[in-house]
Amino acid sequence: MQDYKDEAEVLRRDIDDQLHYLIEKNADVLTQVQPCLIDDYKMLKQHIAEQRDENESLYKQLLSLKKETTSTGQKIAMFRSRIERLEKTIGVKQQPAFTQEDQETLNTQVFNAKGHGGVAGSVNQ
C-alpha cells in the first residue's frame, strides 16, 4: 500500500512538473508571437480606418456628382423651354438638323472652294 502511495505521489509530481513546463513554453510562445499579432492587428485597424475614410470621400464625391448631374439636367430642360418660348415669340421655326451626309457635302464644298479642287469654284462661277 505504501508503494502505491509513493508511486501516486511521484506521478503527481511528474504531472505538476509537466504542467509547469507546458505553461512556461506557452508563455514563451505568446511572448514571441504576440508582438507580431499586435503589429498585424494595428496595421489591420489602420487599413480599415483608411478604407473607411476613402469610402466616405468617394461617397461624398458620388453624391456631389449626382447633385451636379441633376442640376445640369434641370438647367438643360429650363434652357430648352426658354429657347422654345423665344422661338415662338420671334417666330423662328426649328430647322431640321444636318445629316452626316449633308455635313460631309458642305465640308467638301468649302474645301474645294478654297482652291483645293476647283469643283465648287466652277459651280459658283
Secondary structure, DSSP 8 states (H G I E B T S, - for coil): -HHHHHHHHHHHHHHHHHHHHHHHHHHHHHHHHHHHHHHHHHHHHHHHHHHHHHHHHHHHHHHHHHHHHHHHHHHHHHHHHHHHHHHHHHT--------HHHHHHHHHHHHIIIIISSHHHHHH-
